[in-house]
Amino acid sequence: MKKVMAAVGLLLLAMPAFATFLYTPDGNRIRRGDSSSKVLVKLGAPLQRTYADVCEKSNREGNCIRWITIEKWFYVQGELYWTIRIRGGVVQDTEWTRR
């Protein structure tokens, strides 16, 4: 039983955790609904950034009529790797994993 509990504990440590916000060096919070501009001002440029343009709305013929950019920005704070998902310039969620 102890081995099973130890294995479950290790799996939980390796899984990403979703957080409602992350603290900036000056004590402010980055959370869902904040603008990407606030993230840049408070945390600086991300270490890495990925993005994709995806169709948000299409017509009956299947042609896209509205595109939106979805981005992932990556930061390191202390012992945590942070991923911030941004959709249309607004923070959608934050997620962290341990180093």
Biopython code that builds the backbone (N, CA, C, O; Angstrom):
import numpy as np
from Bio.PDB.StructureBuilder import StructureBuilder

atoms = [
    (1, "MET", "N", (0.818, -1.194, 0.000)),
    (1, "MET", "CA", (0.000, 0.000, 0.000)),
    (1, "MET", "C", (0.869, 1.269, 0.000)),
    (1, "MET", "O", (0.546, 2.258, -0.657)),
    (2, "LYS", "N", (1.979, 1.215, 0.753)),
    (2, "LYS", "CA", (2.858, 2.379, 0.804)),
    (2, "LYS", "C", (3.468, 2.678, -0.562)),
    (2, "LYS", "O", (3.635, 3.840, -0.933)),
    (3, "LYS", "N", (3.801, 1.614, -1.313)),
    (3, "LYS", "CA", (4.375, 1.812, -2.638)),
    (3, "LYS", "C", (3.374, 2.454, -3.579)),
    (3, "LYS", "O", (3.737, 3.312, -4.384)),
    (4, "VAL", "N", (2.118, 2.045, -3.485)),
    (4, "VAL", "CA", (1.073, 2.627, -4.326)),
    (4, "VAL", "C", (0.890, 4.102, -4.000)),
    (4, "VAL", "O", (0.784, 4.928, -4.906)),
    (5, "MET", "N", (0.854, 4.435, -2.728)),
    (5, "MET", "CA", (0.692, 5.839, -2.325)),
    (5, "MET", "C", (1.887, 6.677, -2.768)),
    (5, "MET", "O", (1.718, 7.823, -3.183)),
    (6, "ALA", "N", (3.091, 6.115, -2.683)),
    (6, "ALA", "CA", (4.286, 6.840, -3.124)),
    (6, "ALA", "C", (4.225, 7.082, -4.625)),
    (6, "ALA", "O", (4.577, 8.167, -5.088)),
    (7, "ALA", "N", (3.783, 6.087, -5.394)),
    (7, "ALA", "CA", (3.675, 6.246, -6.850)),
    (7, "ALA", "C", (2.638, 7.299, -7.201)),
    (7, "ALA", "O", (2.863, 8.114, -8.096)),
    (8, "VAL", "N", (1.506, 7.293, -6.510)),
    (8, "VAL", "CA", (0.468, 8.300, -6.763)),
    (8, "VAL", "C", (0.996, 9.688, -6.433)),
    (8, "VAL", "O", (0.733, 10.641, -7.167)),
    (9, "GLY", "N", (1.738, 9.813, -5.336)),
    (9, "GLY", "CA", (2.319, 11.104, -4.958)),
    (9, "GLY", "C", (3.283, 11.624, -6.004)),
    (9, "GLY", "O", (3.274, 12.817, -6.308)),
    (10, "LEU", "N", (4.111, 10.761, -6.560)),
    (10, "LEU", "CA", (5.047, 11.188, -7.608)),
    (10, "LEU", "C", (4.314, 11.618, -8.867)),
    (10, "LEU", "O", (4.710, 12.587, -9.514)),
    (11, "LEU", "N", (3.255, 10.911, -9.218)),
    (11, "LEU", "CA", (2.468, 11.299, -10.390)),
    (11, "LEU", "C", (1.837, 12.671, -10.197)),
    (11, "LEU", "O", (1.817, 13.482, -11.123)),
    (12, "LEU", "N", (1.330, 12.931, -9.016)),
    (12, "LEU", "CA", (0.715, 14.230, -8.754)),
    (12, "LEU", "C", (1.719, 15.362, -8.840)),
    (12, "LEU", "O", (1.377, 16.453, -9.297)),
    (13, "LEU", "N", (2.948, 15.129, -8.412)),
    (13, "LEU", "CA", (3.976, 16.166, -8.509)),
    (13, "LEU", "C", (4.356, 16.457, -9.947)),
    (13, "LEU", "O", (4.716, 17.590, -10.265)),
    (14, "ALA", "N", (4.285, 15.469, -10.823)),
    (14, "ALA", "CA", (4.685, 15.643, -12.213)),
    (14, "ALA", "C", (3.599, 16.283, -13.058)),
    (14, "ALA", "O", (3.887, 16.810, -14.133)),
    (15, "MET", "N", (2.365, 16.249, -12.599)),
    (15, "MET", "CA", (1.253, 16.784, -13.393)),
    (15, "MET", "C", (1.199, 18.305, -13.276)),
    (15, "MET", "O", (1.535, 18.851, -12.225)),
    (16, "PRO", "N", (0.781, 19.000, -14.338)),
    (16, "PRO", "CA", (0.642, 20.445, -14.244)),
    (16, "PRO", "C", (-0.529, 20.805, -13.329)),
    (16, "PRO", "O", (-1.502, 20.060, -13.215)),
    (17, "ALA", "N", (-0.415, 21.936, -12.697)),
    (17, "ALA", "CA", (-1.490, 22.411, -11.819)),
    (17, "ALA", "C", (-2.026, 23.723, -12.378)),
    (17, "ALA", "O", (-1.261, 24.583, -12.812)),
    (18, "PHE", "N", (-3.324, 23.863, -12.361)),
    (18, "PHE", "CA", (-3.934, 25.096, -12.813)),
    (18, "PHE", "C", (-4.069, 26.031, -11.624)),
    (18, "PHE", "O", (-4.501, 25.621, -10.546)),
    (19, "ALA", "N", (-3.704, 27.263, -11.820)),
    (19, "ALA", "CA", (-3.759, 28.245, -10.746)),
    (19, "ALA", "C", (-4.670, 29.384, -11.163)),
    (19, "ALA", "O", (-4.810, 29.674, -12.351)),
    (20, "THR", "N", (-5.282, 30.020, -10.194)),
    (20, "THR", "CA", (-6.162, 31.126, -10.523)),
    (20, "THR", "C", (-5.378, 32.399, -10.828)),
    (20, "THR", "O", (-5.881, 33.278, -11.527)),
    (21, "PHE", "N", (-4.161, 32.510, -10.317)),
    (21, "PHE", "CA", (-3.334, 33.676, -10.606)),
    (21, "PHE", "C", (-1.887, 33.363, -10.270)),
    (21, "PHE", "O", (-1.586, 32.371, -9.606)),
    (22, "LEU", "N", (-0.996, 34.226, -10.742)),
    (22, "LEU", "CA", (0.400, 34.166, -10.324)),
    (22, "LEU", "C", (0.843, 35.564, -9.922)),
    (22, "LEU", "O", (0.382, 36.564, -10.473)),
    (23, "TYR", "N", (1.733, 35.610, -8.963)),
    (23, "TYR", "CA", (2.206, 36.895, -8.462)),
    (23, "TYR", "C", (3.349, 37.426, -9.318)),
    (23, "TYR", "O", (4.203, 36.671, -9.782)),
    (24, "THR", "N", (3.346, 38.729, -9.513)),
    (24, "THR", "CA", (4.439, 39.400, -10.212)),
    (24, "THR", "C", (5.475, 39.825, -9.170)),
    (24, "THR", "O", (5.172, 39.827, -7.977)),
    (25, "PRO", "N", (6.684, 40.183, -9.591)),
    (25, "PRO", "CA", (7.713, 40.587, -8.625)),
    (25, "PRO", "C", (7.302, 41.763, -7.736)),
    (25, "PRO", "O", (7.782, 41.872, -6.608)),
    (26, "ASP", "N", (6.423, 42.645, -8.224)),
    (26, "ASP", "CA", (5.996, 43.787, -7.406)),
    (26, "ASP", "C", (4.750, 43.497, -6.569)),
    (26, "ASP", "O", (4.190, 44.408, -5.959)),
    (27, "GLY", "N", (4.311, 42.228, -6.535)),
    (27, "GLY", "CA", (3.195, 41.847, -5.673)),
    (27, "GLY", "C", (1.825, 41.851, -6.336)),
    (27, "GLY", "O", (0.847, 41.431, -5.719)),
    (28, "ASN", "N", (1.733, 42.310, -7.566)),
    (28, "ASN", "CA", (0.451, 42.264, -8.278)),
    (28, "ASN", "C", (0.153, 40.838, -8.732)),
    (28, "ASN", "O", (1.012, 39.961, -8.651)),
    (29, "ARG", "N", (-1.058, 40.614, -9.205)),
    (29, "ARG", "CA", (-1.461, 39.296, -9.676)),
    (29, "ARG", "C", (-1.781, 39.327, -11.167)),
    (29, "ARG", "O", (-2.318, 40.303, -11.689)),
    (30, "ILE", "N", (-1.437, 38.235, -11.830)),
    (30, "ILE", "CA", (-1.869, 38.012, -13.208)),
    (30, "ILE", "C", (-2.919, 36.912, -13.127)),
    (30, "ILE", "O", (-2.650, 35.830, -12.606)),
    (31, "ARG", "N", (-4.108, 37.186, -13.639)),
    (31, "ARG", "CA", (-5.189, 36.207, -13.559)),
    (31, "ARG", "C", (-6.063, 36.273, -14.798)),
    (31, "ARG", "O", (-5.902, 37.160, -15.636)),
    (32, "ARG", "N", (-6.979, 35.340, -14.909)),
    (32, "ARG", "CA", (-7.903, 35.266, -16.040)),
    (32, "ARG", "C", (-8.605, 36.623, -16.222)),
    (32, "ARG", "O", (-9.077, 37.240, -15.268)),
    (33, "GLY", "N", (-8.650, 37.052, -17.479)),
    (33, "GLY", "CA", (-9.303, 38.319, -17.797)),
    (33, "GLY", "C", (-8.359, 39.496, -17.926)),
    (33, "GLY", "O", (-8.737, 40.529, -18.478)),
    (34, "ASP", "N", (-7.121, 39.362, -17.422)),
    (34, "ASP", "CA", (-6.142, 40.439, -17.563)),
    (34, "ASP", "C", (-5.685, 40.530, -19.015)),
    (34, "ASP", "O", (-5.735, 39.549, -19.757)),
    (35, "SER", "N", (-5.243, 41.714, -19.405)),
    (35, "SER", "CA", (-4.774, 41.904, -20.781)),
    (35, "SER", "C", (-3.347, 41.399, -20.936)),
    (35, "SER", "O", (-2.588, 41.314, -19.971)),
    (36, "SER", "N", (-3.005, 41.068, -22.170)),
    (36, "SER", "CA", (-1.630, 40.642, -22.447)),
    (36, "SER", "C", (-0.660, 41.796, -22.209)),
    (36, "SER", "O", (0.510, 41.567, -21.904)),
    (37, "SER", "N", (-1.133, 43.021, -22.345)),
    (37, "SER", "CA", (-0.290, 44.192, -22.067)),
    (37, "SER", "C", (0.124, 44.218, -20.598)),
    (37, "SER", "O", (1.275, 44.521, -20.284)),
    (38, "LYS", "N", (-0.808, 43.903, -19.698)),
    (38, "LYS", "CA", (-0.482, 43.871, -18.270)),
    (38, "LYS", "C", (0.577, 42.809, -17.989)),
    (38, "LYS", "O", (1.491, 43.038, -17.196)),
    (39, "VAL", "N", (0.459, 41.654, -18.632)),
    (39, "VAL", "CA", (1.441, 40.590, -18.444)),
    (39, "VAL", "C", (2.817, 41.078, -18.877)),
    (39, "VAL", "O", (3.798, 40.863, -18.165)),
    (40, "LEU", "N", (2.904, 41.733, -20.037)),
    (40, "LEU", "CA", (4.188, 42.244, -20.528)),
    (40, "LEU", "C", (4.778, 43.294, -19.598)),
    (40, "LEU", "O", (5.980, 43.288, -19.334)),
    (41, "VAL", "N", (3.939, 44.195, -19.101)),
    (41, "VAL", "CA", (4.432, 45.250, -18.222)),
    (41, "VAL", "C", (4.918, 44.664, -16.900)),
    (41, "VAL", "O", (5.976, 45.052, -16.405)),
    (42, "LYS", "N", (4.163, 43.739, -16.327)),
    (42, "LYS", "CA", (4.475, 43.209, -14.995)),
    (42, "LYS", "C", (5.535, 42.111, -14.998)),
    (42, "LYS", "O", (6.328, 42.024, -14.060)),
    (43, "LEU", "N", (5.564, 41.266, -16.040)),
    (43, "LEU", "CA", (6.500, 40.135, -16.068)),
    (43, "LEU", "C", (7.593, 40.260, -17.127)),
    (43, "LEU", "O", (8.556, 39.493, -17.111)),
    (44, "GLY", "N", (7.458, 41.207, -18.036)),
    (44, "GLY", "CA", (8.433, 41.346, -19.106)),
    (44, "GLY", "C", (8.143, 40.371, -20.235)),
    (44, "GLY", "O", (7.118, 39.689, -20.238)),
    (45, "ALA", "N", (9.046, 40.317, -21.180)),
    (45, "ALA", "CA", (8.876, 39.427, -22.328)),
    (45, "ALA", "C", (8.982, 37.971, -21.879)),
    (45, "ALA", "O", (9.798, 37.649, -21.014)),
    (46, "PRO", "N", (8.171, 37.096, -22.453)),
    (46, "PRO", "CA", (8.250, 35.681, -22.065)),
    (46, "PRO", "C", (9.551, 35.041, -22.547)),
    (46, "PRO", "O", (10.166, 35.503, -23.508)),
    (47, "LEU", "N", (9.957, 33.972, -21.863)),
    (47, "LEU", "CA", (11.143, 33.231, -22.287)),
    (47, "LEU", "C", (10.916, 32.582, -23.637)),
    (47, "LEU", "O", (11.827, 32.487, -24.460)),
    (48, "GLN", "N", (9.682, 32.136, -23.853)),
    (48, "GLN", "CA", (9.289, 31.530, -25.122)),
    (48, "GLN", "C", (7.824, 31.852, -25.354)),
    (48, "GLN", "O", (7.054, 32.046, -24.413)),
    (49, "ARG", "N", (7.454, 31.903, -26.632)),
    (49, "ARG", "CA", (6.073, 32.223, -26.980)),
    (49, "ARG", "C", (5.678, 31.397, -28.194)),
    (49, "ARG", "O", (6.419, 31.324, -29.174)),
    (50, "THR", "N", (4.510, 30.778, -28.124)),
    (50, "THR", "CA", (3.969, 30.080, -29.283)),
    (50, "THR", "C", (2.605, 30.680, -29.587)),
    (50, "THR", "O", (1.932, 31.198, -28.696)),
    (51, "TYR", "N", (2.206, 30.607, -30.843)),
    (51, "TYR", "CA", (0.886, 31.127, -31.187)),
    (51, "TYR", "C", (0.328, 30.394, -32.398)),
    (51, "TYR", "O", (1.056, 29.789, -33.185)),
    (52, "ALA", "N", (-0.986, 30.472, -32.515)),
    (52, "ALA", "CA", (-1.674, 29.893, -33.669)),
    (52, "ALA", "C", (-2.899, 30.739, -33.960)),
    (52, "ALA", "O", (-3.598, 31.171, -33.043)),
    (53, "ASP", "N", (-3.153, 30.972, -35.223)),
    (53, "ASP", "CA", (-4.377, 31.643, -35.641)),
    (53, "ASP", "C", (-5.413, 30.564, -35.915)),
    (53, "ASP", "O", (-5.185, 29.672, -36.732)),
    (54, "VAL", "N", (-6.543, 30.642, -35.240)),
    (54, "VAL", "CA", (-7.592, 29.633, -35.391)),
    (54, "VAL", "C", (-8.905, 30.306, -35.785)),
    (54, "VAL", "O", (-9.150, 31.472, -35.476)),
    (55, "CYS", "N", (-9.725, 29.541, -36.467)),
    (55, "CYS", "CA", (-11.025, 30.046, -36.884)),
    (55, "CYS", "C", (-11.972, 30.023, -35.694)),
    (55, "CYS", "O", (-12.196, 28.979, -35.082)),
    (56, "GLU", "N", (-12.522, 31.185, -35.377)),
    (56, "GLU", "CA", (-13.458, 31.272, -34.268)),
    (56, "GLU", "C", (-14.907, 31.114, -34.735)),
    (56, "GLU", "O", (-15.761, 30.622, -33.997)),
    (57, "LYS", "N", (-15.160, 31.536, -35.956)),
    (57, "LYS", "CA", (-16.525, 31.447, -36.479)),
    (57, "LYS", "C", (-16.481, 31.243, -37.980)),
    (57, "LYS", "O", (-15.731, 31.919, -38.685)),
    (58, "SER", "N", (-17.284, 30.312, -38.466)),
    (58, "SER", "CA", (-17.334, 30.065, -39.904)),
    (58, "SER", "C", (-18.776, 30.137, -40.387)),
    (58, "SER", "O", (-19.715, 30.006, -39.602)),
    (59, "ASN", "N", (-18.937, 30.347, -41.692)),
    (59, "ASN", "CA", (-20.280, 30.415, -42.266)),
    (59, "ASN", "C", (-20.750, 29.015, -42.672)),
    (59, "ASN", "O", (-20.045, 28.033, -42.436)),
    (60, "ARG", "N", (-21.911, 28.922, -43.268)),
    (60, "ARG", "CA", (-22.490, 27.629, -43.635)),
    (60, "ARG", "C", (-21.666, 26.864, -44.660)),
    (60, "ARG", "O", (-21.682, 25.634, -44.695)),
    (61, "GLU", "N", (-20.948, 27.606, -45.492)),
    (61, "GLU", "CA", (-20.113, 26.962, -46.507)),
    (61, "GLU", "C", (-18.800, 26.442, -45.927)),
    (61, "GLU", "O", (-18.040, 25.770, -46.623)),
    (62, "GLY", "N", (-18.533, 26.746, -44.670)),
    (62, "GLY", "CA", (-17.303, 26.297, -44.041)),
    (62, "GLY", "C", (-16.154, 27.280, -44.146)),
    (62, "GLY", "O", (-15.038, 26.972, -43.729)),
    (63, "ASN", "N", (-16.408, 28.461, -44.697)),
    (63, "ASN", "CA", (-15.371, 29.488, -44.803)),
    (63, "ASN", "C", (-15.287, 30.266, -43.489)),
    (63, "ASN", "O", (-16.304, 30.631, -42.899)),
    (64, "CYS", "N", (-14.083, 30.504, -43.058)),
    (64, "CYS", "CA", (-13.897, 31.229, -41.815)),
    (64, "CYS", "C", (-14.247, 32.701, -42.004)),
    (64, "CYS", "O", (-13.808, 33.339, -42.961)),
    (65, "ILE", "N", (-15.042, 33.226, -41.082)),
    (65, "ILE", "CA", (-15.391, 34.642, -41.149)),
    (65, "ILE", "C", (-14.800, 35.432, -39.982)),
    (65, "ILE", "O", (-14.837, 36.663, -39.984)),
    (66, "ARG", "N", (-14.251, 34.720, -38.976)),
    (66, "ARG", "CA", (-13.580, 35.411, -37.872)),
    (66, "ARG", "C", (-12.423, 34.559, -37.365)),
    (66, "ARG", "O", (-12.602, 33.409, -36.965)),
    (67, "TRP", "N", (-11.220, 35.157, -37.392)),
    (67, "TRP", "CA", (-10.013, 34.495, -36.907)),
    (67, "TRP", "C", (-9.617, 35.100, -35.569)),
    (67, "TRP", "O", (-9.886, 36.271, -35.299)),
    (68, "ILE", "N", (-8.975, 34.292, -34.736)),
    (68, "ILE", "CA", (-8.478, 34.778, -33.447)),
    (68, "ILE", "C", (-7.113, 34.133, -33.191)),
    (68, "ILE", "O", (-6.862, 33.005, -33.616)),
    (69, "THR", "N", (-6.244, 34.855, -32.500)),
    (69, "THR", "CA", (-4.916, 34.342, -32.176)),
    (69, "THR", "C", (-4.925, 33.770, -30.763)),
    (69, "THR", "O", (-5.358, 34.423, -29.813)),
    (70, "ILE", "N", (-4.442, 32.545, -30.644)),
    (70, "ILE", "CA", (-4.275, 31.900, -29.346)),
    (70, "ILE", "C", (-2.781, 31.751, -29.107)),
    (70, "ILE", "O", (-2.054, 31.233, -29.954)),
    (71, "GLU", "N", (-2.326, 32.215, -27.934)),
    (71, "GLU", "CA", (-0.903, 32.216, -27.622)),
    (71, "GLU", "C", (-0.635, 31.480, -26.312)),
    (71, "GLU", "O", (-1.505, 31.394, -25.445)),
    (72, "LYS", "N", (0.575, 30.953, -26.183)),
    (72, "LYS", "CA", (1.085, 30.420, -24.918)),
    (72, "LYS", "C", (2.384, 31.146, -24.629)),
    (72, "LYS", "O", (3.299, 31.165, -25.452)),
    (73, "TRP", "N", (2.453, 31.743, -23.451)),
    (73, "TRP", "CA", (3.661, 32.429, -23.020)),
    (73, "TRP", "C", (4.255, 31.652, -21.863)),
    (73, "TRP", "O", (3.528, 31.193, -20.982)),
    (74, "PHE", "N", (5.578, 31.501, -21.858)),
    (74, "PHE", "CA", (6.258, 30.681, -20.859)),
    (74, "PHE", "C", (7.198, 31.533, -20.014)),
    (74, "PHE", "O", (7.997, 32.310, -20.536)),
    (75, "TYR", "N", (7.085, 31.367, -18.685)),
    (75, "TYR", "CA", (7.908, 32.084, -17.714)),
    (75, "TYR", "C", (8.436, 31.101, -16.676)),
    (75, "TYR", "O", (7.887, 30.012, -16.502)),
    (76, "VAL", "N", (9.514, 31.498, -15.983)),
    (76, "VAL", "CA", (10.020, 30.748, -14.840)),
    (76, "VAL", "C", (10.016, 31.692, -13.653)),
    (76, "VAL", "O", (10.537, 32.805, -13.725)),
    (77, "GLN", "N", (9.417, 31.229, -12.549)),
    (77, "GLN", "CA", (9.423, 31.988, -11.299)),
    (77, "GLN", "C", (9.823, 31.046, -10.185)),
    (77, "GLN", "O", (9.088, 30.112, -9.863)),
    (78, "GLY", "N", (10.973, 31.279, -9.599)),
    (78, "GLY", "CA", (11.443, 30.401, -8.526)),
    (78, "GLY", "C", (11.617, 28.980, -9.033)),
    (78, "GLY", "O", (12.373, 28.737, -9.974)),
    (79, "GLU", "N", (10.924, 28.051, -8.414)),
    (79, "GLU", "CA", (11.001, 26.641, -8.776)),
    (79, "GLU", "C", (9.876, 26.204, -9.716)),
    (79, "GLU", "O", (9.681, 25.008, -9.932)),
    (80, "LEU", "N", (9.140, 27.162, -10.275)),
    (80, "LEU", "CA", (7.969, 26.822, -11.083)),
    (80, "LEU", "C", (8.101, 27.308, -12.520)),
    (80, "LEU", "O", (8.570, 28.415, -12.784)),
    (81, "TYR", "N", (7.672, 26.448, -13.441)),
    (81, "TYR", "CA", (7.507, 26.841, -14.836)),
    (81, "TYR", "C", (6.048, 27.246, -15.010)),
    (81, "TYR", "O", (5.143, 26.475, -14.691)),
    (82, "TRP", "N", (5.820, 28.449, -15.514)),
    (82, "TRP", "CA", (4.462, 28.959, -15.717)),
    (82, "TRP", "C", (4.129, 29.012, -17.201)),
    (82, "TRP", "O", (4.963, 29.397, -18.021)),
    (83, "THR", "N", (2.908, 28.623, -17.537)),
    (83, "THR", "CA", (2.373, 28.769, -18.886)),
    (83, "THR", "C", (1.146, 29.656, -18.776)),
    (83, "THR", "O", (0.236, 29.385, -17.992)),
    (84, "ILE", "N", (1.131, 30.710, -19.563)),
    (84, "ILE", "CA", (-0.027, 31.619, -19.596)),
    (84, "ILE", "C", (-0.654, 31.484, -20.972)),
    (84, "ILE", "O", (0.010, 31.703, -21.985)),
    (85, "ARG", "N", (-1.922, 31.127, -21.011)),
    (85, "ARG", "CA", (-2.655, 31.024, -22.281)),
    (85, "ARG", "C", (-3.412, 32.320, -22.508)),
    (85, "ARG", "O", (-4.152, 32.798, -21.648)),
    (86, "ILE", "N", (-3.201, 32.878, -23.706)),
    (86, "ILE", "CA", (-3.806, 34.166, -24.061)),
    (86, "ILE", "C", (-4.624, 33.970, -25.328)),
    (86, "ILE", "O", (-4.149, 33.387, -26.303)),
    (87, "ARG", "N", (-5.840, 34.455, -25.305)),
    (87, "ARG", "CA", (-6.735, 34.350, -26.464)),
    (87, "ARG", "C", (-7.261, 35.740, -26.794)),
    (87, "ARG", "O", (-7.939, 36.374, -25.986)),
    (88, "GLY", "N", (-6.939, 36.194, -27.986)),
    (88, "GLY", "CA", (-7.395, 37.516, -28.400)),
    (88, "GLY", "C", (-6.892, 38.632, -27.513)),
    (88, "GLY", "O", (-7.587, 39.632, -27.327)),
    (89, "GLY", "N", (-5.689, 38.484, -26.955)),
    (89, "GLY", "CA", (-5.103, 39.534, -26.123)),
    (89, "GLY", "C", (-5.537, 39.510, -24.674)),
    (89, "GLY", "O", (-5.220, 40.433, -23.923)),
    (90, "VAL", "N", (-6.270, 38.456, -24.251)),
    (90, "VAL", "CA", (-6.768, 38.357, -22.874)),
    (90, "VAL", "C", (-6.319, 37.031, -22.266)),
    (90, "VAL", "O", (-6.391, 35.991, -22.921)),
    (91, "VAL", "N", (-5.856, 37.063, -21.019)),
    (91, "VAL", "CA", (-5.416, 35.850, -20.326)),
    (91, "VAL", "C", (-6.621, 34.925, -20.129)),
    (91, "VAL", "O", (-7.639, 35.324, -19.564)),
    (92, "GLN", "N", (-6.485, 33.681, -20.605)),
    (92, "GLN", "CA", (-7.543, 32.681, -20.442)),
    (92, "GLN", "C", (-7.307, 31.813, -19.217)),
    (92, "GLN", "O", (-8.249, 31.514, -18.483)),
    (93, "ASP", "N", (-6.065, 31.403, -18.984)),
    (93, "ASP", "CA", (-5.728, 30.642, -17.784)),
    (93, "ASP", "C", (-4.229, 30.604, -17.591)),
    (93, "ASP", "O", (-3.453, 30.938, -18.486)),
    (94, "THR", "N", (-3.839, 30.181, -16.385)),
    (94, "THR", "CA", (-2.437, 30.007, -16.049)),
    (94, "THR", "C", (-2.255, 28.591, -15.515)),
    (94, "THR", "O", (-3.164, 28.004, -14.927)),
    (95, "GLU", "N", (-1.067, 28.066, -15.733)),
    (95, "GLU", "CA", (-0.768, 26.700, -15.321)),
    (95, "GLU", "C", (0.697, 26.636, -14.916)),
    (95, "GLU", "O", (1.526, 27.328, -15.507)),
    (96, "TRP", "N", (1.033, 25.824, -13.921)),
    (96, "TRP", "CA", (2.424, 25.700, -13.522)),
    (96, "TRP", "C", (2.814, 24.248, -13.341)),
    (96, "TRP", "O", (1.979, 23.384, -13.073)),
    (97, "THR", "N", (4.114, 24.002, -13.496)),
    (97, "THR", "CA", (4.721, 22.719, -13.188)),
    (97, "THR", "C", (6.011, 22.983, -12.433)),
    (97, "THR", "O", (6.609, 24.052, -12.561)),
    (98, "ARG", "N", (6.432, 22.018, -11.657)),
    (98, "ARG", "CA", (7.693, 22.157, -10.916)),
    (98, "ARG", "C", (8.876, 21.868, -11.833)),
    (98, "ARG", "O", (8.771, 21.112, -12.799)),
    (99, "ARG", "N", (9.992, 22.484, -11.505)),
    (99, "ARG", "CA", (11.236, 22.261, -12.262)),
    (99, "ARG", "C", (11.705, 20.866, -12.111)),
    (99, "ARG", "O", (12.735, 20.496, -12.676)),
]
sb = StructureBuilder()
sb.init_structure("model")
sb.init_model(0)
sb.init_chain("A")
sb.init_seg("    ")
for serial, (resi, resn, name, xyz) in enumerate(atoms, 1):
    if name == "N":
        sb.init_residue(resn, " ", resi, " ")
    sb.init_atom(name, np.array(xyz, "f"), 0.0, 1.0, " ", f" {name:<3s}", serial, name[0])
structure = sb.get_structure()
